[in-house]
Amino acid sequence: MLQGPNFWVVFLYYFSGTTLIVLFVASQGMGMSLDMALPYQMGTLCGLISGIIGAYFNRSVIISLTFPNPKTLVLELDKALAQIGFEQKTQLDDYTIYSQSNTLRTVFSGKIFVKIENNCAQISGRSRYVKRLKDALS
């Protein structure tokens, strides 16, 4: 199954980006010297908070769902994905790729990859959308 960025990769992305932005704003916008400890403390604190929140919602997860009837599997899956705003876009090897219809929203929501074998569907995507999909299917 395709695996996207895990918790630590996403955490480092948000942590480093936020820390650098806070350091820039503190030095340029607030006139603080980078020789002081305060900008680094503020950057680290904001980076930790941003990293944890960003990683929790945007890490990639994989779930497996089993359905008793393979014919209803695709119908139920399409219906549940439509409820959370995703539609089928393309097919890549064994994977069906779903994304949001609005291009700008797709940048922030990512894609959902679905691989169906027999009565089982393996679903990979950002954790907040995969969780909503799992709730919609329950």
Secondary structure, 3 states (H helix, E strand, C coil): CCCCCCHHHHHHHHHHHHHHHHHHHHHHHCCCCCCCCHHHHHHHHHHHHHHHHHHHHHCEEEEEEECCCHHHHHHHHHHHHHHCCEEEEEEECCEEEEEECCHHHHHHHCCEEEEEECCEEEEEEEHHHHHHHHHHHC
